[in-house]
Amino acid sequence: MKKTIIMLIVGYMMTASVTGYASDSAASGPQAFLSEGIYEFQPVVEGTHIVHDFILQNRGDEILEIVKIESG
């Protein structure tokens, strides 16, 4: 019985330390955040110039570098 309890305690401690480490590592570095990833334009006459701004935020703790942007 004591051996089982000790094994459960050790297992819990190992799991707690691993999950704590994972959450710390996920929070570091640059993290891009888009409030909206897709915008559907309404039908327009061909040749009309239309614009929409996407707001990109860096919610990480390091510099976020934008290397390449493509429209779909």
C-alpha positions as CSV (number, residue, x, y, z in Angstrom):
1,M,0.0,0.0,0.0
2,K,2.8,2.5,0.9
3,K,4.6,1.6,-2.3
4,T,1.5,2.4,-4.4
5,I,1.0,5.8,-2.6
6,I,4.6,6.7,-3.1
7,M,4.4,5.8,-6.8
8,L,1.3,7.9,-7.2
9,I,3.0,10.9,-5.6
10,V,6.1,10.5,-7.7
11,G,4.0,10.2,-10.8
12,Y,2.0,13.3,-9.9
13,M,5.2,15.3,-9.3
14,M,6.7,14.3,-12.6
15,T,3.5,15.2,-14.5
16,A,3.2,18.6,-12.7
17,S,6.7,19.5,-13.6
18,V,6.4,18.5,-17.2
19,T,3.1,20.4,-17.7
20,G,4.6,23.4,-16.0
21,Y,7.6,23.4,-18.3
22,A,5.5,23.0,-21.4
23,S,3.3,26.0,-20.5
24,D,6.4,28.2,-19.8
25,S,8.1,27.3,-23.1
26,A,4.8,28.0,-25.0
27,A,4.7,31.5,-23.6
28,S,8.2,32.5,-24.7
29,G,9.2,33.8,-28.1
30,P,7.3,35.7,-30.7
31,Q,3.6,34.9,-31.0
32,A,1.5,36.4,-33.8
33,F,-2.1,37.0,-33.1
34,L,-4.8,38.0,-35.7
35,S,-8.2,39.0,-34.4
36,E,-9.7,38.0,-37.7
37,G,-7.9,35.6,-40.1
38,I,-10.4,35.8,-42.9
39,Y,-12.4,38.7,-44.3
40,E,-15.1,38.2,-46.9
41,F,-15.4,41.1,-49.3
42,Q,-18.9,41.9,-50.7
43,P,-19.2,41.7,-54.5
44,V,-17.7,44.8,-56.3
45,V,-17.5,46.0,-59.8
46,E,-14.4,44.7,-61.6
47,G,-11.5,47.2,-61.4
48,T,-12.7,48.8,-58.1
49,H,-9.9,49.4,-55.6
50,I,-10.8,47.8,-52.3
51,V,-8.9,47.7,-49.0
52,H,-9.1,45.9,-45.7
53,D,-6.6,46.1,-42.8
54,F,-5.7,43.1,-40.8
55,I,-4.3,43.9,-37.4
56,L,-1.4,41.7,-36.4
57,Q,-0.3,41.7,-32.7
58,N,2.8,40.2,-31.2
59,R,1.7,38.7,-27.9
60,G,5.0,37.1,-27.2
61,D,8.0,38.3,-25.3
62,E,10.5,38.5,-28.3
63,I,10.6,40.4,-31.6
64,L,8.3,39.1,-34.3
65,E,9.7,39.2,-37.8
66,I,7.4,39.2,-40.8
67,V,9.3,37.5,-43.5
68,K,6.7,36.9,-46.3
69,I,3.1,37.8,-46.8
70,E,0.8,36.4,-49.6
71,S,-2.8,37.1,-50.4
72,G,-5.1,34.1,-51.1
